[in-house]
Amino acid sequence: MSGEPITKRVATSSGKVTWTFQITVGTKADGTRIRQRHTFRTQAEARKEYRRMSGKVVDGTVVARTSITVVDFLSEWVDSRRVRENTRDGYRAALKPVVDHLGTVKLQDLDVPQLDELVRLRLTGATVTQKDRRGSRSTEVLAYLRTLPDGARYVQLPDEFGKPGIQALDRLIASGDVVRPERGRYAAACSSDPAAPTVPGGVSARTVCTMLTVLSSALTTAVKRGLIARNVAQLIDRPSIAHTEMMFWQPAEAEQFRRHVSSNRLFACWLLTLYGLRRSEVLGLTWDRVDFDAGTVSVAAGRVVVRGLGTATGDPKSVRSRRTLPMPPEVVAALRSLRATQARERLALGGDYPVTDLVAVAADGVPIRPETWSKWFRRHCDDAGVSVIRLHD
């Protein structure tokens, strides 16, 4: 067809006919054009793809080809987020099933059917094993080489697999699956593949939705960077989430809990929890943020669990979380009592007492871990005879 730069090519050795075209998809910083070459078995296929690509160039949705994989991009995306470390840890946990199952897929090849399959298998309880993304011919060549302990001569491969076998060999060498022990001889790097990571199934719809939400955020960044043309995670149907009723205490139960913990060494901290401070805010509160004269507590930090790092203290959950709260006289008095108790404990231990300035510490001065605080809360609920609710409720 006139105006379509499609060229017929005939291979000299085999006589195989292909149809190819080149198209400009953008420009580099120095002004030179970025060209892509596409090759097809038939002229009709080449024409169809040329028209599709031309339309994408016109509407600005074409992207330059890149070999970056899903795992490479997501790892870089998570590391580049300017968020609290525990939030970053949450991103990694949410994306782990995607990385384990689809990490070796090229980012530009990630599609809706792949994500639909992952969502389905995550929900049904089946175990999802990472797929072999080498391609059928590469898989055949690698399996063949694994049957030959000493490897194969280069000339053997065309006889077994033809020219596609040589192309597959190049890909296997580049990926490290095949090595060259000597000139002209090629062998499998390993006799078998290592155990592939698996993705546990049978998770909740909320967990799957969190995975898709974080992935969608990452892919939005990829679109903005020109790495992909569209965000396929936005096209996935989210499973419906069963609404969880928030549980809370009636005033009588809150008072019953307050009376139960009134003799506890950390009574002041339990009162802060009752007055609405988050767990991270109670455990991250320092004495310099307690104004006894004004009767206020300033929330300026939160202490959270960070996987692999223990705990970390950082900014509050949001800008609005940074606030100064007036405290009732009972809370101020309890804080004064706790400070006096800590002074006596510090004096008794001397140099062995850790210097943290935290309000919520054990008798030996060691900061209380967030999960320990939650465990103590559930235990106090049982002992007080009140409903066990979530701290954040």
Helices and strands as residue ranges (DSSP letters): E 7-10, E 17-27, E 33-40, H 43-59, H 70-80, H 85-102, G 107-109, H 112-124, E 128-129, H 136-146, E 152-153, H 156-175, E 178-182, E 185-188, E 198-199, H 205-224, G 232-235, H 251-261, H 267-274, H 279-284, G 287-289, E 290-291, E 296-299, E 302-306, E 310-314, G 319-321, E 323-326, H 329-349, G 350-352, H 370-384
